Amino acid sequence: MAVNPNNTIFLAGLYSLPCLDKACLSYSTSIDNLRQEETVTVSLVPTNDTEFDAKSFSLKRIMSDIQYLMVQWKEADVLRRELRLSSIRTSEPESVSSLPRRSNRDHLAIDAKDLPVFDVRPQPITDDVTLPQKDNTYSLSSFLTKFERAYKNKDVDIKLHWQFNLEACFENTIYANGFNTNIKKPLLQ
């Protein structure tokens, strides 16, 4: 059974997926109940003409109801499938192909506000490296994790573009001069 797309759009406003799911389940349950009733009716053995006429009338009514419910179930199922497909189509972003791929995104995709400030504090040196640090907030590993996360959140390859934004992390810190002298100048040479 084909559904006219114009009708599907119109009916999509009238029905929701949960409503159509319930309708399909209700039709299916009713059909199953009628088939059980049909089985019971067929198993009855009429003893006279009146019982025979009642049995044949009951079977005709059951078959008619089953046919009607089958048509209703098919229509609801087709409508449910069309509505599900249209909701999938509308939920997919149309601009997926227009999004830059990872290789096309560079350091400009990352806002300076998303970058962590280099605020690493000296940690006491211990002989046992398996002991956890008391405060990991100002550790070098914490800074590097936040820096990598800023790149991963914007889907930028950190291996290619790390040096451009690293300078922003050192701005306005006591380490800015050390960064410029020891890291930036050697990279530029």
Disulfide bonds with the S-S distance in Angstrom:
none
